[in-house]
Amino acid sequence: MTPPGLPGAASGPVQSPGRDDRLRDVLALALLALGIILILVSNAGMHRLATQPIVVAHGEFASTQYEHFRRIGMIGYVAAAAGVLAGIWSHVLHAKRGSADAAPTSQL
């Protein structure tokens, strides 16, 4: 039981997250998962370059493959950071709406 006046105290029925909240959460999760997958693909590719014999096409350099995997990794980090920021944004919007809904009933 949370004492009245604390941030976790609810003075009335709590409104469940709406469709927009769920979409923001799915967007955050999808971006985070995409980022993690891209980072793992990048690391696997760089590991393969470092541990196995490098087979490149005529006129291509191994550094080109390294740059490709490096770019994939950077895109993964950006996507993961965007997913974390989208999750924080969704949480802040839901918390603001929840406190705005609870404010009129707490002054009775």
C-alpha positions in Angstrom: 0.0 0.0 0.0 1.5 3.3 -1.1 0.8 6.3 1.2 -1.2 9.2 -0.3 0.9 12.0 -1.9 3.6 9.7 -3.3 4.1 9.3 -7.0 2.9 5.6 -6.9 -0.3 6.5 -5.1 -3.5 6.1 -7.1 -6.6 7.9 -5.9 -8.9 6.4 -8.4 -9.2 3.8 -11.0 -6.1 3.6 -13.1 -6.7 3.9 -16.9 -5.1 1.2 -18.9 -2.8 2.1 -21.8 -4.6 3.0 -25.0 -3.9 2.0 -28.6 -1.4 4.8 -29.1 0.5 3.8 -26.0 0.7 0.2 -27.2 1.9 1.3 -30.7 4.7 3.4 -29.1 5.7 0.4 -27.0 5.7 -1.9 -30.1 7.8 0.7 -32.0 10.3 1.0 -29.2 10.6 -2.8 -28.9 10.9 -3.2 -32.7 13.6 -0.6 -32.9 15.5 -2.1 -30.0 15.3 -5.7 -31.4 16.3 -4.5 -34.9 19.3 -2.7 -33.4 20.4 -5.7 -31.4 20.1 -8.0 -34.5 22.1 -5.6 -36.6 24.8 -5.4 -34.0 25.0 -9.2 -33.7 25.2 -9.6 -37.5 28.0 -7.0 -37.6 29.9 -8.7 -34.9 29.5 -12.1 -36.5 30.7 -10.7 -39.8 33.8 -9.1 -38.3 34.5 -12.2 -36.3 34.4 -14.2 -39.5 36.8 -11.8 -41.2 39.2 -12.1 -38.3 39.2 -15.9 -37.9 38.6 -17.4 -41.3 40.6 -17.1 -44.5 39.3 -14.0 -46.4 37.9 -14.7 -49.8 37.2 -11.6 -51.8 36.2 -11.0 -55.4 38.7 -9.7 -57.9 39.3 -6.0 -57.3 37.7 -6.0 -53.9 39.6 -5.4 -50.7 39.0 -7.0 -47.3 38.7 -3.5 -45.8 35.6 -3.0 -47.9 33.9 -5.9 -46.2 35.1 -4.5 -42.8 33.6 -1.1 -43.6 30.3 -2.8 -44.6 30.0 -4.6 -41.3 31.1 -1.5 -39.4 28.3 0.5 -41.0 25.8 -2.3 -40.1 27.0 -2.1 -36.5 26.6 1.7 -36.4 23.1 1.5 -37.8 22.4 -1.1 -35.1 23.6 1.1 -32.3 21.5 4.0 -33.7 18.4 1.8 -34.0 18.9 0.4 -30.4 19.3 3.9 -29.0 16.2 5.1 -30.9 14.3 2.2 -29.4 15.4 3.1 -25.9 14.5 6.7 -26.4 11.1 5.7 -27.9 10.5 3.6 -24.8 11.3 6.4 -22.5 9.1 8.8 -24.5 6.2 6.4 -24.3 6.7 6.0 -20.5 6.8 9.8 -20.0 3.7 10.3 -22.0 1.8 7.6 -20.2 3.0 8.9 -16.8 1.9 12.4 -17.6 -1.5 11.2 -18.8 -1.9 9.1 -15.7 -1.0 12.0 -13.3 -3.4 14.3 -15.2 -6.2 11.8 -14.9 -5.6 11.4 -11.2 -5.2 15.1 -10.4 -8.9 16.1 -10.3 -10.0 13.2 -8.1 -7.1 13.7 -5.6 -8.3 17.2 -4.7 -11.7 16.1 -3.4 
